[in-house]
């Protein structure tokens, strides 16, 4: 247990940050899951919408320091590639 005032304050700050970080990470994971579900369902419009939301969530997480910038860029690139793989299949059916 912390004994000094500064150590007690540090514990309070860590708890707040942990809750905030957990919420941001959870939001990113939820958006990524929704995007993957749209891709698997071959729903191009929903996938595009979820991709936009997911990119926003990744950028937010990167700005808060939850993810590194390159990690965010890698995830966004993979999402774009998955979306592009789905788009030609959708166009050939019509």
Secondary structure, 3 states (H helix, E strand, C coil): CCCCHHHHHHHHHHHHHHHHHHHHHHHHHHHHHHHHHHHHCCCHHHHHHHHHHHHHHHHHHHHCCCCCHHHHHHHHHHHHHHHHHHHHHHHHHC
